[in-house]
């Protein structure tokens, strides 16, 4: 089951690229853009991350924090952050705890091949960590995602 509007995100979100535990309570008083993406350094995921990076200061000025999540390890995340100068943390959900809790991990099909993977999804919370909006894989425009979130 996918996380729904009105539900609170889990308190423990996971560990970031530096092994630091990220908790929902770290963002109390700020809105959170928790974006889940399939894989570091792939074309769509890079476009999405760079679009959020390019609008990061606007997010901050409007009271948002931004955190990315994928199932790659911390080393992969560090390389992705360094290569594209990403200013926000990336949770390394290698044990799949968060993606499963959010309901965004499951069977996917690509070019006739079936496999398990992460569904690109973004959760927007209020200042208390309650989900206010969810962008599904079919809704997300990776090159314009910041504008989607900010309602532009």
C-alpha positions in Angstrom: 0.0 0.0 0.0 1.3 3.4 -0.9 1.5 6.1 1.7 -1.6 8.3 1.4 -2.3 12.0 1.9 -3.0 12.7 5.5 -0.6 10.1 6.8 2.6 10.9 8.6 5.9 9.8 7.1 7.9 7.3 9.2 10.1 9.0 11.9 13.3 7.1 10.8 13.8 7.9 7.2 17.2 6.2 6.9 20.9 7.0 6.6 22.3 9.5 4.1 25.4 9.4 1.9 27.6 10.1 4.9 26.0 7.5 7.2 24.1 10.2 9.2 20.6 9.0 10.3 17.9 11.3 8.9 14.7 11.5 10.9 11.4 13.2 10.1 11.7 15.3 13.3 14.9 16.9 11.8 12.5 18.8 9.5 9.9 19.9 12.1 8.7 23.4 11.2 9.7 23.0 7.5 7.8 21.4 4.7 9.6 18.4 3.2 10.0 17.3 -0.4 10.9 13.6 -0.1 11.6 12.5 -3.7 12.1 8.8 -4.4 13.9 7.9 -7.6 15.0 4.7 -9.2 18.8 5.0 -9.7 21.7 7.4 -9.4 23.2 8.9 -12.6 20.5 7.6 -15.0 19.2 10.2 -17.5 15.7 10.7 -15.9 17.0 10.6 -12.3 19.8 13.1 -13.2 17.4 15.5 -14.9 15.1 15.3 -11.8 17.9 15.8 -9.3 19.4 18.7 -11.3 16.1 20.4 -11.6 15.6 20.3 -7.9 19.2 21.4 -7.4 18.7 24.4 -9.7 15.6 25.5 -7.6 17.0 24.5 -4.2 17.4 28.1 -3.0 13.8 28.8 -3.9 12.7 25.7 -1.9 14.6 26.9 1.1 13.2 30.4 0.9 9.7 29.0 0.9 10.3 26.9 3.9 11.0 23.5 2.3 13.7 21.0 2.9 14.6 18.5 0.0 15.7 14.9 0.5 16.2 12.3 -2.1 15.8 8.5 -1.6 17.0 5.6 -3.7 18.2 2.0 -3.0 21.8 2.6 -4.1 24.5 2.6 -1.5 26.2 5.6 0.2 29.2 5.4 -2.2 26.9 5.7 -5.3 25.1 8.6 -3.7 28.4 10.4 -2.9 29.5 10.1 -6.5 26.1 11.3 -7.7 26.2 14.3 -5.3 29.8 15.2 -6.3 29.3 14.8 -10.0 26.2 17.0 -10.1 26.8 19.3 -7.0 23.6 18.3 -5.3 23.1 20.4 -2.2 20.6 18.1 -0.4 21.1 14.7 1.2 20.3 11.4 -0.5 19.1 8.5 1.7 20.8 5.2 0.9 17.8 2.8 1.4 19.8 -0.4 0.7 17.6 -2.4 3.0 14.5 -1.2 1.3 12.9 -0.2 4.6 11.7 3.3 3.5 10.7 2.5 -0.1 8.6 -0.4 1.2 7.1 1.6 4.0 6.1 4.3 1.4 4.7 1.7 -0.9 7.0 2.7 -3.8 8.9 -0.6 -4.4 7.5 -3.4 -6.5 7.4 -5.2 -9.8 8.3 -3.2 -12.9 8.5 -4.0 -16.5 10.9 -2.4 -19.0 11.4 -3.6 -22.6 9.5 -6.8 -21.8 11.7 -7.6 -18.8 10.1 -7.8 -15.4 12.1 -6.9 -12.3 11.7 -5.4 -8.8 12.4 -1.7 -8.5 11.5 1.7 -7.2 8.7 3.8 -8.6 9.6 7.5 -9.0 7.4 9.2 -6.5 7.5 12.5 -4.6 5.9 13.1 -1.2 5.3 16.7 0.0 4.7 17.1 3.7 3.6 20.0 5.9 5.7 21.3 8.8 4.5 18.3 11.0 5.5 15.6 8.5 2.0 14.9 7.3 1.8 14.1 3.6 -0.1 16.9 1.8 0.6 15.9 -1.8 1.9 12.9 -3.7 3.3 13.0 -7.3 3.0 9.5 -8.9 5.4 8.2 -11.6 3.1 9.2 -14.4 2.7 12.8 -13.0 6.3 13.6 -12.5 8.0 15.6 -15.3 11.7 15.2 -14.4 12.9 18.4 -16.1 10.1 20.5 -14.6 9.5 18.8 -11.2 10.4 21.9 -9.1 7.8 24.0 -11.0 5.2 21.2 -10.4 5.9 21.1 -6.7 5.9 24.9 -6.4 2.7 25.2 -8.4 4.2 27.2 -11.3 
